[in-house]
Amino acid sequence: MRAIVQGVTAQTAPIVLDTIRQRRTIDLLKLKPDPVPQDVLEAILTAATWAPTHGKHQPWRFTVFTGEGRRQLADLFARAYAASSAKDAGSPDAQENQRMRVMRAPVWISLELHVPQPPRFPQWEEEHALAAAAQNMLLAATAFGLASKWVSGVAMISPLTAHELGAPELRGFIFLGYAAEQPKDSTRTPLEEKVVWVRD
Ligand SMILES: Cc1cc2nc3c(=O)[nH]c(=O)nc-3n(C[C@H](O)[C@H](O)[C@H](O)COP(=O)(O)O)c2cc1C
């Protein structure tokens, strides 16, 4: 097959497709505590920034919490949970659980939506650009042998968390780490039920 994009060859496709198939959401409890090297994190974040973005608005910002820096996020999630409308928001145990969860993954990355003001395109276009950046991040992480999860729990989309990060809006977090055990495999609806072909 002829390369239509410089540097992309017939050999590239199986690797990319396999990486897409191999990405699986992992449970927080299945991660090792091992840190992720800085150059790997930078490569993952760079992959995020190569997502398609209408008008090159690049409506994303990311805050990366690692090492002791995670304690700030742990406190933030505990406060955000306490301020939320969750049934057990007032429970010190539930707040402590939020704190502990953060320390179980070596890396947390916020998905912050920054729509240019005044908006030039519909909001959904900016949302989708951020989602494409998030998927690039998940795939790049998979390519580096990292497990990941996109999470959107109460504290992770809380206006308080967004405010403290200086983000107008938050679309959750991605956590990353090396898997201690294989993530569960997933399933998808067969193509026939999702795709309509229009041919001659
Ligand atoms: C926008 C978004 C938010 C998500 N939030 C959560 C979440 O809060 N908790 C969770 O367990 N999984 C969350 N997920 C991950 C899905 O549960 C996961 O993708 C799904 O179970 C399919 O598994 P797979 O990713 O291994 O194919 C989220 C995924 C997306 C795209």
The ligand as an SDF file (V2000), in Angstrom:
LIG
                    3D

 31 33  0  0  0  0  0  0  0  0999 V2000
  -16.8530   10.7320   29.0650 C   0  0  0  0  0  0  0  0  0  0  0  0
  -16.6140    9.4380   29.7960 C   0  0  0  0  0  0  0  0  0  0  0  0
  -16.7820    9.3880   31.1650 C   0  0  0  0  0  0  0  0  0  0  0  0
  -16.5640    8.1950   31.8730 C   0  0  0  0  0  0  0  0  0  0  0  0
  -16.7320    8.1780   33.2300 N   0  0  0  0  0  0  0  0  0  0  0  0
  -16.6020    7.0180   33.9070 C   0  0  0  0  0  0  0  0  0  0  0  0
  -16.8010    6.9870   35.3120 C   0  0  0  0  0  0  0  0  0  0  0  0
  -17.0600    8.0030   35.9500 O   0  0  0  0  0  0  0  0  0  0  0  0
  -16.6920    5.7990   35.9330 N   0  0  0  0  0  0  0  0  0  0  0  0
  -16.4020    4.6520   35.2560 C   0  0  0  0  0  0  0  0  0  0  0  0
  -16.3530    3.5860   35.8750 O   0  0  0  0  0  0  0  0  0  0  0  0
  -16.1380    4.6620   33.9270 N   0  0  0  0  0  0  0  0  0  0  0  0
  -16.2300    5.8200   33.2330 C   0  0  0  0  0  0  0  0  0  0  0  0
  -15.9630    5.8540   31.8980 N   0  0  0  0  0  0  0  0  0  0  0  0
  -15.3830    4.6620   31.2360 C   0  0  0  0  0  0  0  0  0  0  0  0
  -16.4400    3.7010   30.7070 C   0  0  0  0  0  0  0  0  0  0  0  0
  -17.0810    3.0990   31.7870 O   0  0  0  0  0  0  0  0  0  0  0  0
  -15.7490    2.6480   29.8250 C   0  0  0  0  0  0  0  0  0  0  0  0
  -15.2190    3.2780   28.6830 O   0  0  0  0  0  0  0  0  0  0  0  0
  -16.7370    1.5510   29.4190 C   0  0  0  0  0  0  0  0  0  0  0  0
  -17.0350    0.7200   30.5120 O   0  0  0  0  0  0  0  0  0  0  0  0
  -16.2070    0.6640   28.3020 C   0  0  0  0  0  0  0  0  0  0  0  0
  -15.0010    0.0210   28.7030 O   0  0  0  0  0  0  0  0  0  0  0  0
  -13.6900    0.1420   27.8100 P   0  0  0  0  0  0  0  0  0  0  0  0
  -13.2450    1.5740   27.8710 O   0  0  0  0  0  0  0  0  0  0  0  0
  -12.6950   -0.8050   28.4240 O   0  0  0  0  0  0  0  0  0  0  0  0
  -14.0880   -0.2800   26.4330 O   0  0  0  0  0  0  0  0  0  0  0  0
  -16.1620    7.0230   31.1730 C   0  0  0  0  0  0  0  0  0  0  0  0
  -15.9920    7.0800   29.7750 C   0  0  0  0  0  0  0  0  0  0  0  0
  -16.2180    8.2690   29.0970 C   0  0  0  0  0  0  0  0  0  0  0  0
  -16.0330    8.3140   27.5950 C   0  0  0  0  0  0  0  0  0  0  0  0
  1  2  1  0
  2  3  1  0
  2 30  2  0
  3  4  2  0
  4  5  1  0
  4 28  1  0
  5  6  2  0
  6  7  1  0
  6 13  1  0
  7  8  2  0
  7  9  1  0
  9 10  1  0
 10 11  2  0
 10 12  1  0
 12 13  2  0
 13 14  1  0
 14 15  1  0
 14 28  1  0
 15 16  1  0
 16 17  1  0
 16 18  1  0
 18 19  1  0
 18 20  1  0
 20 21  1  0
 20 22  1  0
 22 23  1  0
 23 24  1  0
 24 25  2  0
 24 26  1  0
 24 27  1  0
 28 29  2  0
 29 30  1  0
 30 31  1  0
M  END
$$$$
